[in-house]
Amino acid sequence: MAKEDYYSLLGISREADADEIKKSYRKLAMKFHPDRNAGDESAERKFKEINEAYEILKDEQKRAAYDRYGHAAFDQAQGGGPGGGFGGFEGGMASGFADIFDEMFGEFGGARRGAASGRGQDLRYNMEVSLSDAYHGKTTQIRVQTSAQCDKCHGTGGAGGSKPATCPTCQGHGRVRAQSGFFTVERTCVNCQGTGEVIKDACRTCGGQGRVQKDKSLSVNIPAGVEDGTRIRLAGEGQAGLRGAPTGDLYIFLSIQPHRIFQRDGANIYCRVPIPMTTAALGGSIEVPTVGGGRARINIPAGTQTGNQFRLKGKGMSILRSKSFGDMFVHALVETPVNLNKEQAELLKKFGEKTSAETHSPESHGFFSKVKDLWEDLKD
Protein backbone atom coordinates (compact mmCIF):
# COMPACT_ATOMS: atom_id res chain seq x y z
CA MET A 1 0.00 0.00 0.00
CA ALA A 2 1.35 3.41 -0.98
CA LYS A 3 2.17 5.78 1.84
CA GLU A 4 0.03 8.86 2.28
CA ASP A 5 1.65 12.17 1.50
CA TYR A 6 3.18 13.68 4.66
CA TYR A 7 1.65 17.10 4.01
CA SER A 8 -1.78 15.53 3.59
CA LEU A 9 -1.30 13.52 6.80
CA LEU A 10 -0.73 16.71 8.77
CA GLY A 11 -3.41 18.62 6.88
CA ILE A 12 -1.09 21.40 5.73
CA SER A 13 0.05 22.90 2.46
CA ARG A 14 3.53 22.45 1.01
CA GLU A 15 4.20 26.12 1.74
CA ALA A 16 3.47 25.75 5.48
CA ASP A 17 6.08 27.23 7.83
CA ALA A 18 7.56 25.57 10.92
CA ASP A 19 4.92 27.02 13.29
CA GLU A 20 2.05 25.75 11.13
CA ILE A 21 3.63 22.29 10.98
CA LYS A 22 4.09 22.11 14.74
CA LYS A 23 0.59 23.45 15.47
CA SER A 24 -1.07 20.92 13.18
CA TYR A 25 1.03 18.07 14.56
CA ARG A 26 0.19 18.90 18.17
CA LYS A 27 -3.52 18.93 17.40
CA LEU A 28 -3.42 15.58 15.62
CA ALA A 29 -1.06 13.97 18.15
CA MET A 30 -3.42 14.78 20.98
CA LYS A 31 -6.39 13.51 18.99
CA PHE A 32 -4.85 10.13 18.09
CA HIS A 33 -2.66 9.53 21.14
CA PRO A 34 -3.04 5.89 22.33
CA ASP A 35 -3.86 7.00 25.87
CA ARG A 36 -6.97 8.64 24.51
CA ASN A 37 -7.86 5.83 22.16
CA ALA A 38 -7.24 2.68 24.17
CA GLY A 39 -7.56 -0.45 22.08
CA ASP A 40 -8.10 1.45 18.83
CA GLU A 41 -5.55 0.03 16.39
CA SER A 42 -6.44 2.48 13.64
CA ALA A 43 -5.80 5.43 15.96
CA GLU A 44 -2.45 3.94 16.99
CA ARG A 45 -1.51 3.46 13.35
CA LYS A 46 -2.54 7.03 12.56
CA PHE A 47 -0.53 8.28 15.52
CA LYS A 48 2.62 6.59 14.19
CA GLU A 49 2.05 8.00 10.71
CA ILE A 50 1.67 11.61 11.84
CA ASN A 51 4.76 11.27 14.04
CA GLU A 52 6.69 9.98 11.03
CA ALA A 53 5.46 12.91 8.95
CA TYR A 54 6.35 15.44 11.63
CA GLU A 55 9.84 13.98 12.14
CA ILE A 56 10.59 14.57 8.46
CA LEU A 57 8.89 17.91 7.86
CA LYS A 58 10.17 19.64 11.01
CA ASP A 59 13.78 19.18 9.81
CA GLU A 60 14.75 21.51 6.95
CA GLN A 61 17.20 19.09 5.33
CA LYS A 62 14.88 16.09 5.58
CA ARG A 63 11.99 18.18 4.30
CA ALA A 64 14.04 19.30 1.32
CA ALA A 65 14.92 15.69 0.54
CA TYR A 66 11.26 14.65 0.86
CA ASP A 67 10.13 17.50 -1.40
CA ARG A 68 12.60 16.32 -4.03
CA TYR A 69 12.43 12.50 -3.79
CA GLY A 70 9.22 11.82 -1.86
CA HIS A 71 9.07 8.74 0.37
CA ALA A 72 11.93 7.18 -1.60
CA ALA A 73 14.30 9.55 0.18
CA PHE A 74 13.84 7.58 3.41
CA ASP A 75 13.00 4.05 2.27
CA GLN A 76 15.86 1.64 3.11
CA ALA A 77 17.97 4.63 4.12
CA GLN A 78 20.80 2.44 5.33
CA GLY A 79 21.09 0.89 1.88
CA GLY A 80 22.76 3.93 0.33
CA GLY A 81 19.71 5.40 -1.46
CA PRO A 82 19.04 9.10 -1.74
CA GLY A 83 18.19 9.29 1.93
CA GLY A 84 21.28 7.42 3.17
CA GLY A 85 22.63 10.45 4.92
CA PHE A 86 19.63 10.74 7.27
CA GLY A 87 19.86 7.38 9.03
CA GLY A 88 16.97 5.21 10.19
CA PHE A 89 13.61 6.48 11.39
CA GLU A 90 12.65 4.54 14.52
CA GLY A 91 14.97 6.43 16.84
CA GLY A 92 14.03 9.74 15.28
CA MET A 93 10.27 9.41 15.73
CA ALA A 94 10.55 9.22 19.51
CA SER A 95 12.73 12.32 19.53
CA GLY A 96 10.29 14.08 17.22
CA PHE A 97 7.52 13.62 19.74
CA ALA A 98 9.71 14.35 22.76
CA ASP A 99 10.19 18.01 21.89
CA ILE A 100 6.55 18.78 22.72
CA PHE A 101 5.71 15.78 24.92
CA ASP A 102 6.02 17.70 28.20
CA GLU A 103 3.93 20.54 26.84
CA MET A 104 1.08 18.21 25.83
CA PHE A 105 1.14 15.59 28.59
CA GLY A 106 2.74 17.39 31.53
CA GLU A 107 0.54 15.53 34.01
CA PHE A 108 2.66 12.40 33.45
CA GLY A 109 5.86 14.27 34.31
CA GLY A 110 7.04 16.79 36.87
CA ALA A 111 3.60 18.12 37.80
CA ARG A 112 2.61 14.84 39.42
CA ARG A 113 6.02 14.07 40.83
CA GLY A 114 6.00 17.38 42.69
CA ALA A 115 2.61 16.64 44.20
CA ALA A 116 3.65 13.12 45.03
CA SER A 117 6.58 14.19 47.19
CA GLY A 118 4.30 14.17 50.24
CA ARG A 119 4.98 17.81 51.14
CA GLY A 120 2.21 19.33 53.21
CA GLN A 121 -0.24 21.69 51.57
CA ASP A 122 0.06 25.46 51.92
CA LEU A 123 -2.72 27.17 53.87
CA ARG A 124 -4.42 30.54 53.39
CA TYR A 125 -5.73 32.76 56.19
CA ASN A 126 -7.69 35.96 55.48
CA MET A 127 -7.27 38.73 58.06
CA GLU A 128 -8.86 42.16 58.35
CA VAL A 129 -6.91 44.95 60.05
CA SER A 130 -7.88 48.51 60.87
CA LEU A 131 -6.26 51.48 59.18
CA SER A 132 -4.75 52.40 62.55
CA ASP A 133 -3.16 48.95 62.88
CA ALA A 134 -1.85 49.25 59.33
CA TYR A 135 -0.29 52.59 60.28
CA HIS A 136 1.30 51.52 63.58
CA GLY A 137 1.80 47.79 62.94
CA LYS A 138 0.87 45.19 65.53
CA THR A 139 1.41 41.67 66.78
CA THR A 140 -1.70 39.54 67.05
CA GLN A 141 -2.68 35.93 67.70
CA ILE A 142 -4.61 33.76 65.25
CA ARG A 143 -5.96 30.22 65.42
CA VAL A 144 -5.85 27.97 62.38
CA GLN A 145 -7.01 24.43 61.83
CA THR A 146 -4.22 22.43 60.30
CA SER A 147 -2.46 19.10 60.51
CA ALA A 148 0.55 18.38 62.68
CA GLN A 149 2.95 15.51 63.13
CA CYS A 150 1.38 12.55 64.94
CA ASP A 151 2.92 12.31 68.42
CA LYS A 152 2.05 8.63 68.71
CA CYS A 153 4.16 7.46 65.78
CA HIS A 154 6.44 10.52 65.58
CA GLY A 155 5.34 11.15 62.02
CA THR A 156 6.38 7.78 60.58
CA GLY A 157 2.81 6.50 60.15
CA GLY A 158 3.81 3.10 61.53
CA ALA A 159 2.51 1.62 64.79
CA GLY A 160 4.94 2.22 67.65
CA GLY A 161 7.01 4.49 65.42
CA SER A 162 8.04 1.68 63.08
CA LYS A 163 9.67 2.77 59.84
CA PRO A 164 7.89 2.43 56.49
CA ALA A 165 9.02 -0.30 54.10
CA THR A 166 10.10 0.13 50.50
CA CYS A 167 7.13 -0.05 48.14
CA PRO A 168 7.26 -3.40 46.30
CA THR A 169 5.40 -2.00 43.30
CA CYS A 170 7.82 0.78 42.37
CA GLN A 171 10.85 -0.44 44.33
CA GLY A 172 10.99 2.85 46.21
CA HIS A 173 11.08 5.11 43.15
CA GLY A 174 7.58 6.49 43.64
CA ARG A 175 6.91 6.06 39.91
CA VAL A 176 6.14 3.16 37.66
CA ARG A 177 6.51 2.77 33.94
CA ALA A 178 3.65 1.61 31.80
CA GLN A 179 3.53 0.77 28.11
CA SER A 180 0.98 3.04 26.48
CA GLY A 181 0.71 2.31 22.81
CA PHE A 182 3.97 3.29 21.15
CA PHE A 183 5.44 4.97 24.24
CA THR A 184 6.54 4.05 27.73
CA VAL A 185 5.07 6.57 30.16
CA GLU A 186 6.04 7.18 33.78
CA ARG A 187 3.19 7.61 36.24
CA THR A 188 2.88 8.06 39.99
CA CYS A 189 2.80 4.73 41.81
CA VAL A 190 -0.78 4.19 43.03
CA ASN A 191 0.35 1.79 45.75
CA CYS A 192 2.48 4.31 47.66
CA GLN A 193 1.07 7.55 46.15
CA GLY A 194 4.53 8.50 44.95
CA THR A 195 6.32 8.33 48.31
CA GLY A 196 8.22 5.13 47.48
CA GLU A 197 7.24 3.69 50.88
CA VAL A 198 4.35 1.72 52.34
CA ILE A 199 3.16 1.16 55.89
CA LYS A 200 2.73 -2.47 56.89
CA ASP A 201 1.33 -1.84 60.39
CA ALA A 202 -0.39 1.56 60.38
CA CYS A 203 -0.56 3.79 63.44
CA ARG A 204 -4.09 3.73 64.82
CA THR A 205 -4.01 7.39 65.81
CA CYS A 206 -3.23 8.82 62.38
CA GLY A 207 -4.18 5.86 60.17
CA GLY A 208 -0.69 5.65 58.70
CA GLN A 209 -0.61 9.28 57.56
CA GLY A 210 1.92 10.40 60.12
CA ARG A 211 -0.16 13.52 60.81
CA VAL A 212 -3.34 14.47 62.67
CA GLN A 213 -5.74 17.42 62.55
CA LYS A 214 -5.41 20.02 65.27
CA ASP A 215 -5.95 23.71 66.06
CA LYS A 216 -2.85 25.82 66.27
CA SER A 217 -2.34 29.24 67.86
CA LEU A 218 0.18 31.44 66.04
CA SER A 219 1.64 34.87 66.66
CA VAL A 220 1.57 37.11 63.58
CA ASN A 221 3.61 40.29 63.24
CA ILE A 222 1.91 42.88 61.03
CA PRO A 223 4.52 45.46 60.01
CA ALA A 224 3.66 49.16 59.81
CA GLY A 225 2.68 50.34 56.34
CA VAL A 226 0.98 47.18 55.04
CA GLU A 227 -1.49 47.73 52.22
CA ASP A 228 -4.66 46.00 51.15
CA GLY A 229 -3.70 42.63 49.63
CA THR A 230 -0.36 42.35 51.43
CA ARG A 231 0.68 38.70 51.86
CA ILE A 232 2.58 37.46 54.90
CA ARG A 233 4.28 34.05 54.69
CA LEU A 234 4.81 31.91 57.77
CA ALA A 235 7.21 29.20 56.63
CA GLY A 236 6.50 25.71 57.89
CA GLU A 237 3.14 26.61 59.46
CA GLY A 238 0.98 24.90 56.83
CA GLN A 239 -0.18 21.29 56.70
CA ALA A 240 2.24 18.68 57.99
CA GLY A 241 3.82 16.53 55.30
CA LEU A 242 2.90 12.91 54.71
CA ARG A 243 4.95 10.58 56.93
CA GLY A 244 7.58 13.09 57.88
CA ALA A 245 7.74 14.92 54.55
CA PRO A 246 8.33 18.71 54.65
CA THR A 247 5.58 20.93 56.05
CA GLY A 248 3.73 23.45 53.89
CA ASP A 249 3.57 27.19 54.52
CA LEU A 250 0.83 29.47 55.85
CA TYR A 251 0.00 32.58 53.81
CA ILE A 252 -1.88 35.40 55.53
CA PHE A 253 -3.70 37.79 53.16
CA LEU A 254 -4.47 41.19 54.68
CA SER A 255 -7.40 43.46 53.88
CA ILE A 256 -7.68 46.97 55.33
CA GLN A 257 -11.03 47.94 56.88
CA PRO A 258 -12.65 51.15 55.55
CA HIS A 259 -12.24 54.16 57.87
CA ARG A 260 -15.02 56.53 58.89
CA ILE A 261 -12.98 59.68 58.16
CA PHE A 262 -9.87 58.88 56.17
CA GLN A 263 -9.44 57.53 52.66
CA ARG A 264 -6.15 55.93 51.73
CA ASP A 265 -4.35 55.99 48.41
CA GLY A 266 -1.02 54.24 48.76
CA ALA A 267 1.00 56.18 51.32
CA ASN A 268 -1.24 59.27 51.18
CA ILE A 269 -4.31 60.00 53.29
CA TYR A 270 -7.27 62.12 52.18
CA CYS A 271 -9.85 63.77 54.42
CA ARG A 272 -12.84 66.07 53.78
CA VAL A 273 -13.17 68.67 56.54
CA PRO A 274 -16.21 70.98 56.92
CA ILE A 275 -15.26 74.62 57.57
CA PRO A 276 -17.69 77.25 58.95
CA MET A 277 -18.63 79.89 56.41
CA THR A 278 -17.29 82.68 58.63
CA THR A 279 -13.90 80.99 59.01
CA ALA A 280 -13.72 80.39 55.28
CA ALA A 281 -14.63 84.02 54.57
CA LEU A 282 -12.53 85.75 57.24
CA GLY A 283 -9.73 83.22 57.65
CA GLY A 284 -8.65 81.44 60.79
CA SER A 285 -7.29 78.09 61.91
CA ILE A 286 -8.74 74.65 62.59
CA GLU A 287 -7.51 71.40 64.10
CA VAL A 288 -7.86 68.14 62.20
CA PRO A 289 -7.18 64.55 63.30
CA THR A 290 -4.34 62.56 61.76
CA VAL A 291 -4.24 58.87 60.90
CA GLY A 292 -1.51 58.37 63.50
CA GLY A 293 -3.91 59.40 66.26
CA GLY A 294 -2.65 62.95 66.77
CA ARG A 295 -3.83 66.41 65.76
CA ALA A 296 -2.62 68.91 63.21
CA ARG A 297 -3.42 72.64 62.91
CA ILE A 298 -4.26 74.18 59.54
CA ASN A 299 -4.28 77.91 58.78
CA ILE A 300 -7.32 78.77 56.67
CA PRO A 301 -6.75 81.83 54.45
CA ALA A 302 -9.58 84.33 53.99
CA GLY A 303 -11.77 83.54 50.99
CA THR A 304 -11.27 79.74 51.14
CA GLN A 305 -13.67 77.90 48.83
CA THR A 306 -15.08 74.37 48.85
CA GLY A 307 -12.56 72.09 47.16
CA ASN A 308 -9.48 74.02 48.23
CA GLN A 309 -6.83 71.52 49.31
CA PHE A 310 -4.29 71.73 52.11
CA ARG A 311 -1.27 69.44 52.27
CA LEU A 312 0.19 68.22 55.56
CA LYS A 313 3.61 66.79 54.72
CA GLY A 314 4.58 63.60 56.52
CA LYS A 315 1.14 63.17 58.12
CA GLY A 316 0.05 60.32 55.86
CA MET A 317 0.57 56.56 56.14
CA SER A 318 3.75 54.90 57.25
CA ILE A 319 5.59 53.26 54.36
CA LEU A 320 6.38 49.54 54.55
CA ARG A 321 10.03 48.79 55.39
CA SER A 322 10.83 52.50 55.53
CA LYS A 323 11.10 55.28 58.09
CA SER A 324 9.29 57.66 55.74
CA PHE A 325 5.63 58.68 55.74
CA GLY A 326 3.20 59.80 53.08
CA ASP A 327 1.27 63.07 53.12
CA MET A 328 -2.20 64.02 54.28
CA PHE A 329 -4.47 66.09 52.03
CA VAL A 330 -7.35 68.03 53.57
CA HIS A 331 -10.20 69.06 51.24
CA ALA A 332 -12.15 72.06 52.45
CA LEU A 333 -15.94 71.79 52.52
CA VAL A 334 -17.40 75.24 53.25
CA GLU A 335 -20.57 74.79 55.26
CA THR A 336 -23.62 77.01 54.76
CA PRO A 337 -25.27 78.05 58.05
CA VAL A 338 -28.59 76.34 58.89
CA ASN A 339 -31.33 76.86 61.51
CA LEU A 340 -30.82 80.64 61.65
CA ASN A 341 -32.97 82.63 64.08
CA LYS A 342 -34.65 85.88 63.05
CA GLU A 343 -31.82 88.12 64.19
CA GLN A 344 -29.19 86.03 62.41
CA ALA A 345 -31.24 85.94 59.24
CA GLU A 346 -31.61 89.75 59.29
CA LEU A 347 -27.87 90.21 59.78
CA LEU A 348 -27.13 87.87 56.89
CA LYS A 349 -29.66 89.69 54.72
CA LYS A 350 -28.04 93.04 55.47
CA PHE A 351 -24.65 91.51 54.69
CA GLY A 352 -25.94 90.37 51.32
CA GLU A 353 -27.32 93.82 50.54
CA LYS A 354 -23.96 95.43 51.28
CA THR A 355 -21.92 93.05 49.10
CA SER A 356 -21.35 93.00 45.37
CA ALA A 357 -21.50 89.72 43.47
CA GLU A 358 -18.83 90.98 41.08
CA THR A 359 -16.46 91.88 43.94
CA HIS A 360 -17.24 89.35 46.65
CA SER A 361 -18.53 86.31 44.69
CA PRO A 362 -16.44 86.28 41.49
CA GLU A 363 -17.18 82.65 40.57
CA SER A 364 -20.91 83.17 40.91
CA HIS A 365 -20.74 86.45 38.97
CA GLY A 366 -18.71 84.85 36.18
CA PHE A 367 -21.06 81.90 35.84
CA PHE A 368 -24.24 83.93 35.62
CA SER A 369 -22.64 86.35 33.19
CA LYS A 370 -22.05 83.41 30.85
CA VAL A 371 -25.62 82.25 31.38
CA LYS A 372 -26.94 85.73 30.53
CA ASP A 373 -24.93 85.74 27.31
CA LEU A 374 -26.29 82.32 26.44
CA TRP A 375 -29.87 83.47 26.91
CA GLU A 376 -29.21 86.51 24.73
CA ASP A 377 -27.83 84.28 21.97
CA LEU A 378 -30.93 82.09 22.13
CA LYS A 379 -33.16 85.11 21.65
CA ASP A 380 -31.35 85.99 18.46
BALUM-92463 format. One record per residue (C-alpha): x negated, y, z; residue in three letters. Coordinates in steps of 0.2 Angstrom, whole numbers, padded with zeros to 4 digits, always signed. Layout:
BEGIN
XYZALA
...
END
This chain:
BEGIN
+0000+0000+0000MET
-0007+0017-0005ALA
-0011+0029+0009LYS
+0000+0044+0011GLU
-0008+0061+0008ASP
-0016+0068+0023TYR
-0008+0085+0020TYR
+0009+0078+0018SER
+0006+0068+0034LEU
+0004+0084+0044LEU
+0017+0093+0034GLY
+0005+0107+0029ILE
+0000+0114+0012SER
-0018+0112+0005ARG
-0021+0131+0009GLU
-0017+0129+0027ALA
-0030+0136+0039ASP
-0038+0128+0055ALA
-0025+0135+0066ASP
-0010+0129+0056GLU
-0018+0111+0055ILE
-0020+0111+0074LYS
-0003+0117+0077LYS
+0005+0105+0066SER
-0005+0090+0073TYR
-0001+0095+0091ARG
+0018+0095+0087LYS
+0017+0078+0078LEU
+0005+0070+0091ALA
+0017+0074+0105MET
+0032+0068+0095LYS
+0024+0051+0090PHE
+0013+0048+0106HIS
+0015+0029+0112PRO
+0019+0035+0129ASP
+0035+0043+0123ARG
+0039+0029+0111ASN
+0036+0013+0121ALA
+0038-0002+0110GLY
+0041+0007+0094ASP
+0028+0000+0082GLU
+0032+0012+0068SER
+0029+0027+0080ALA
+0012+0020+0085GLU
+0008+0017+0067ARG
+0013+0035+0063LYS
+0003+0041+0078PHE
-0013+0033+0071LYS
-0010+0040+0054GLU
-0008+0058+0059ILE
-0024+0056+0070ASN
-0033+0050+0055GLU
-0027+0065+0045ALA
-0032+0077+0058TYR
-0049+0070+0061GLU
-0053+0073+0042ILE
-0044+0090+0039LEU
-0051+0098+0055LYS
-0069+0096+0049ASP
-0074+0108+0035GLU
-0086+0095+0027GLN
-0074+0080+0028LYS
-0060+0091+0022ARG
-0070+0097+0007ALA
-0075+0078+0003ALA
-0056+0073+0004TYR
-0051+0087-0007ASP
-0063+0082-0020ARG
-0062+0063-0019TYR
-0046+0059-0009GLY
-0045+0044+0002HIS
-0060+0036-0008ALA
-0071+0048+0001ALA
-0069+0038+0017PHE
-0065+0020+0011ASP
-0079+0008+0016GLN
-0090+0023+0021ALA
-0104+0012+0027GLN
-0105+0004+0009GLY
-0114+0020+0002GLY
-0099+0027-0007GLY
-0095+0046-0009PRO
-0091+0046+0010GLY
-0106+0037+0016GLY
-0113+0052+0025GLY
-0098+0054+0036PHE
-0099+0037+0045GLY
-0085+0026+0051GLY
-0068+0032+0057PHE
-0063+0023+0073GLU
-0075+0032+0084GLY
-0070+0049+0076GLY
-0051+0047+0079MET
-0053+0046+0098ALA
-0064+0062+0098SER
-0051+0070+0086GLY
-0038+0068+0099PHE
-0049+0072+0114ALA
-0051+0090+0109ASP
-0033+0094+0114ILE
-0029+0079+0125PHE
-0030+0089+0141ASP
-0020+0103+0134GLU
-0005+0091+0129MET
-0006+0078+0143PHE
-0014+0087+0158GLY
-0003+0078+0170GLU
-0013+0062+0167PHE
-0029+0071+0172GLY
-0035+0084+0184GLY
-0018+0091+0189ALA
-0013+0074+0197ARG
-0030+0070+0204ARG
-0030+0087+0213GLY
-0013+0083+0221ALA
-0018+0066+0225ALA
-0033+0071+0236SER
-0022+0071+0251GLY
-0025+0089+0256ARG
-0011+0097+0266GLY
+0001+0108+0258GLN
+0000+0127+0260ASP
+0014+0136+0269LEU
+0022+0153+0267ARG
+0029+0164+0281TYR
+0038+0180+0277ASN
+0036+0194+0290MET
+0044+0211+0292GLU
+0035+0225+0300VAL
+0039+0243+0304SER
+0031+0257+0296LEU
+0024+0262+0313SER
+0016+0245+0314ASP
+0009+0246+0297ALA
+0001+0263+0301TYR
-0006+0258+0318HIS
-0009+0239+0315GLY
-0004+0226+0328LYS
-0007+0208+0334THR
+0008+0198+0335THR
+0013+0180+0338GLN
+0023+0169+0326ILE
+0030+0151+0327ARG
+0029+0140+0312VAL
+0035+0122+0309GLN
+0021+0112+0302THR
+0012+0096+0303SER
-0003+0092+0313ALA
-0015+0078+0316GLN
-0007+0063+0325CYS
-0015+0062+0342ASP
-0010+0043+0344LYS
-0021+0037+0329CYS
-0032+0053+0328HIS
-0027+0056+0310GLY
-0032+0039+0303THR
-0014+0033+0301GLY
-0019+0016+0308GLY
-0013+0008+0324ALA
-0025+0011+0338GLY
-0035+0022+0327GLY
-0040+0008+0315SER
-0048+0014+0299LYS
-0039+0012+0282PRO
-0045-0001+0271ALA
-0051+0001+0252THR
-0036+0000+0241CYS
-0036-0017+0231PRO
-0027-0010+0217THR
-0039+0004+0212CYS
-0054-0002+0222GLN
-0055+0014+0231GLY
-0055+0026+0216HIS
-0038+0032+0218GLY
-0035+0030+0200ARG
-0031+0016+0188VAL
-0033+0014+0170ARG
-0018+0008+0159ALA
-0018+0004+0141GLN
-0005+0015+0132SER
-0004+0012+0114GLY
-0020+0016+0106PHE
-0027+0025+0121PHE
-0033+0020+0139THR
-0025+0033+0151VAL
-0030+0036+0169GLU
-0016+0038+0181ARG
-0014+0040+0200THR
-0014+0024+0209CYS
+0004+0021+0215VAL
-0002+0009+0229ASN
-0012+0022+0238CYS
-0005+0038+0231GLN
-0023+0042+0225GLY
-0032+0042+0242THR
-0041+0026+0237GLY
-0036+0018+0254GLU
-0022+0009+0262VAL
-0016+0006+0279ILE
-0014-0012+0284LYS
-0007-0009+0302ASP
+0002+0008+0302ALA
+0003+0019+0317CYS
+0020+0019+0324ARG
+0020+0037+0329THR
+0016+0044+0312CYS
+0021+0029+0301GLY
+0003+0028+0293GLY
+0003+0046+0288GLN
-0010+0052+0301GLY
+0001+0068+0304ARG
+0017+0072+0313VAL
+0029+0087+0313GLN
+0027+0100+0326LYS
+0030+0119+0330ASP
+0014+0129+0331LYS
+0012+0146+0339SER
-0001+0157+0330LEU
-0008+0174+0333SER
-0008+0186+0318VAL
-0018+0201+0316ASN
-0010+0214+0305ILE
-0023+0227+0300PRO
-0018+0246+0299ALA
-0013+0252+0282GLY
-0005+0236+0275VAL
+0007+0239+0261GLU
+0023+0230+0256ASP
+0018+0213+0248GLY
+0002+0212+0257THR
-0003+0194+0259ARG
-0013+0187+0274ILE
-0021+0170+0273ARG
-0024+0160+0289LEU
-0036+0146+0283ALA
-0033+0129+0289GLY
-0016+0133+0297GLU
-0005+0125+0284GLY
+0001+0106+0284GLN
-0011+0093+0290ALA
-0019+0083+0277GLY
-0015+0065+0274LEU
-0025+0053+0285ARG
-0038+0065+0289GLY
-0039+0075+0273ALA
-0042+0094+0273PRO
-0028+0105+0280THR
-0019+0117+0269GLY
-0018+0136+0273ASP
-0004+0147+0279LEU
+0000+0163+0269TYR
+0009+0177+0278ILE
+0018+0189+0266PHE
+0022+0206+0273LEU
+0037+0217+0269SER
+0038+0235+0277ILE
+0055+0240+0284GLN
+0063+0256+0278PRO
+0061+0271+0289HIS
+0075+0283+0294ARG
+0065+0298+0291ILE
+0049+0294+0281PHE
+0047+0288+0263GLN
+0031+0280+0259ARG
+0022+0280+0242ASP
+0005+0271+0244GLY
-0005+0281+0257ALA
+0006+0296+0256ASN
+0022+0300+0266ILE
+0036+0311+0261TYR
+0049+0319+0272CYS
+0064+0330+0269ARG
+0066+0343+0283VAL
+0081+0355+0285PRO
+0076+0373+0288ILE
+0088+0386+0295PRO
+0093+0399+0282MET
+0086+0413+0293THR
+0070+0405+0295THR
+0069+0402+0276ALA
+0073+0420+0273ALA
+0063+0429+0286LEU
+0049+0416+0288GLY
+0043+0407+0304GLY
+0036+0390+0310SER
+0044+0373+0313ILE
+0038+0357+0321GLU
+0039+0341+0311VAL
+0036+0323+0317PRO
+0022+0313+0309THR
+0021+0294+0305VAL
+0008+0292+0318GLY
+0020+0297+0331GLY
+0013+0315+0334GLY
+0019+0332+0329ARG
+0013+0345+0316ALA
+0017+0363+0315ARG
+0021+0371+0298ILE
+0021+0390+0294ASN
+0037+0394+0283ILE
+0034+0409+0272PRO
+0048+0422+0270ALA
+0059+0418+0255GLY
+0056+0399+0256THR
+0068+0389+0244GLN
+0075+0372+0244THR
+0063+0360+0236GLY
+0047+0370+0241ASN
+0034+0358+0247GLN
+0021+0359+0261PHE
+0006+0347+0261ARG
-0001+0341+0278LEU
-0018+0334+0274LYS
-0023+0318+0283GLY
-0006+0316+0291LYS
+0000+0302+0279GLY
-0003+0283+0281MET
-0019+0275+0286SER
-0028+0266+0272ILE
-0032+0248+0273LEU
-0050+0244+0277ARG
-0054+0262+0278SER
-0055+0276+0290LYS
-0046+0288+0279SER
-0028+0293+0279PHE
-0016+0299+0265GLY
-0006+0315+0266ASP
+0011+0320+0271MET
+0022+0330+0260PHE
+0037+0340+0268VAL
+0051+0345+0256HIS
+0061+0360+0262ALA
+0080+0359+0263LEU
+0087+0376+0266VAL
+0103+0374+0276GLU
+0118+0385+0274THR
+0126+0390+0290PRO
+0143+0382+0294VAL
+0157+0384+0308ASN
+0154+0403+0308LEU
+0165+0413+0320ASN
+0173+0429+0315LYS
+0159+0441+0321GLU
+0146+0430+0312GLN
+0156+0430+0296ALA
+0158+0449+0296GLU
+0139+0451+0299LEU
+0136+0439+0284LEU
+0148+0448+0274LYS
+0140+0465+0277LYS
+0123+0458+0273PHE
+0130+0452+0257GLY
+0137+0469+0253GLU
+0120+0477+0256LYS
+0110+0465+0246THR
+0107+0465+0227SER
+0107+0449+0217ALA
+0094+0455+0205GLU
+0082+0459+0220THR
+0086+0447+0233HIS
+0093+0432+0223SER
+0082+0431+0207PRO
+0086+0413+0203GLU
+0105+0416+0205SER
+0104+0432+0195HIS
+0094+0424+0181GLY
+0105+0409+0179PHE
+0121+0420+0178PHE
+0113+0432+0166SER
+0110+0417+0154LYS
+0128+0411+0157VAL
+0135+0429+0153LYS
+0125+0429+0137ASP
+0131+0412+0132LEU
+0149+0417+0135TRP
+0146+0433+0124GLU
+0139+0421+0110ASP
+0155+0410+0111LEU
+0166+0426+0108LYS
+0157+0430+0092ASP
END
